[in-house]
Each structure stands twice: as structure tokens, then as C-alpha cells.
Amino acid sequence: MSVLYVSKETLEQMKQELHTMRTTDRPAAARAIAEAREKGDLKENAEYDAAKEAQGILEAKIKKLESDVASARVLEADNVDTSKVSILTKVTLTNLNTKKQHTYHIVSEKEADLKQGKISVTSPIGKGLLGKIVGDVAEVQVPAGLVKFKILDITA
């Protein structure tokens, strides 16, 4: 089981989502199956088949989320080493191909949201930046080709 590093807020969101799935979504799926079952012959009952499939998908999501919560480790921003790029650091860099400056927050897969400047530690850019220090140039292979980033600043 791999460790999933998350912020305290993300862990709370995961626990809340799991609680909702167990207490609201699971009973709703069972009711949908019961209602479809009442409509007659199960061999030709598409509604029953769909309800069973939806229940299976829900149960798989619950199992995955239970596993994620069990393997989650909370990282606090004030414990982060800013001497090099690591999870929970904010990295200011220049894309040497476009000369544009960006600031990315390196986060877990669960927290990644490019619109908010949060990139996953497991993404190509996240992996390419890990361990770099201010002044380093990171060469990252992305779908569009090789991109070079110069690390300008690392903060918590």
C-alpha cells in the first residue's frame, strides 16, 4: 500500500465524502434496486441491471476511498523543507522555452488542480521538479516535448 500525502483539509474532505457515500448514496442504491425488482421479471429489466451496475460502481468507489483514507498521511506546511522542491512546496520558475514565469504548488494527486496552480507530485512536471534547488534547470518530458524550467524560488 503506497502512502498518500495530503493536507489536513483534504483528509477531512475525503472522510466526509466517504461518510456521505456510506450513509446517503449506499441506501439510495439499495432503494433503486428494490424499486426495480418490484417491477417484475429480472431477466428483461434494464432498470434493475442499471441499478445493480450503479451499486457496483459505488461500492468500488467506497473501497478505493477507504483505502486512500487508510493510507493517507497528513503533511503540515510548516514542516516542509524549502531547501529543495518537495511535496507541499510552492515553486516559482521560468519556462525557458516560453520565457513565462509560473508558480506551482506541489501537492498530492487528490489535491491537484491546475486552475489553482496545484500540480501533482506524480505528474511529469511534478516529478521533474522534485529535489531541485533554486538555480537548477529541470528538463521535463511532457506530451508536447521537452520543457526546461529554471527554479527561481521555493517556499512553503
N, C-alpha and C positions, 0 to 999 in steps of 0.2 A: 504494500500500500504506500503510495507516494504522499508526501506531506504537501498540503495546500496552504500556502501562506496568505493570510487575509487580514484586513483591518478589523477592528472590533465591530464597527458598524456593519461590515459585510457579513460577518459571522451572525450577527443579530438578524439581519435580513434573511439569511439562509434558514435560520431556526424558525423565523416567523412564517416563511414560505412553506417549510416542512409541516408546521403546525396546521396551516390552512389546508394543505393537501390532505392531511390525515383527518381533520375534523369537519371539513366542508366538502372538498372535492370527492373523497372516497365514498361518503354516504350518498352523495348525488349520483355517482356512477352506479352504485348498488340499486338505487331507486330507478334509474333509467333501465337497468337490466330487468328489474321486477316488472316495470310497466310494459316493456317489450314482450316479456314472457307471457303476460296476460292476454296478449293479442293473438294467441293461437299457435299454430304449427311452427315449431322452431326451425324445421328444415328449410323453410322458404321465408323466413322472417329476417329481412335485411336490417331492420331496426335493431333486432336482438344481436345480430352479428356485429353491427357498428358499435353498439353499447358495450359488448364484450371486448372488442378491439380497443375502444377508448379506455376501458378499465385496465387492460393490459399495459397500455402506454402510460397511464397514470401510475400504476404500480412500479413500472420500470423507472419513472422519474423519481418516485419516492425513494426507491432503493439507491439510486445514484446520489440523491441529495443526502440521504442518511450516511452514505459512505464519505461524501465530501465533508459533512459536518464532523464526522468521527476523525477524519484525517486533518482537519483544519488546525492551524497554529496561528495565534494572533500575534501580529507584529506591531509594535508601537513605534510611531515615527521618531520619538526621542531616543530610541535605542539603535538607530540606523547609523552605520559607518559611512560618512560622506567623503572619505578619502578616495573612494573608488565607486563606480556605478554598481549599485545592487538594488534588490527589490526595495520599494518604498522611497527611493531617492528621486529627486527631480533633477533632470539633466538638461542643461541649456547647451545647444550645439548649433553648428552651422553645417548645412548640407553643402559640401564643396562643389557639387555638380550644379546646383541652382543658386548658390550663394545666399539662400534664405536661412534665417535663424529660427529655431523651434525650441520649445521647452516641453519635454515629455516627463510624465510621472510614470516610473516603472512599477507596475502592480501585478497582482496575480491574474490568472486567466478569468476568474469570476468577476473581477473589477474592471477589466479592460473596457475602455470606451474612447475611441479615437477622437470623437467630437469634443470630449472634455480634456484631451491631451493625455489620456491614460493609455499606455500601451503595455501589453502583456510581456512578462519576463520570458515567456516561451515563444513569442513572435520572432521572426527573423531579425528585426531591428533590436528588440529587447535582448535577444541572445548575443547579438553582435556588439552591444554596448557594455554588457556585463564585465566587470573587472577593469574597465578602462579608467584612467585618471585624467585630470584636467591637462589639456595639451595633447593628449593622444588623438590619433586619427583612426577611427573604426571603419573598416571596409566591410560592408554588409551586402550580401547577395539577396536581392529582393526579386519578385517576379519581373519587374521592369529592367533588371540588370544590376550591375554593381554600383552601390552608392557609397560615397565616402563622407563621414561625419567627423568634424573636429569638435572635441569636447571643450566647451568654454567654462562651464561651471557645474558643480554638483552640490545640491543642498538637500536637507531633509524635508 
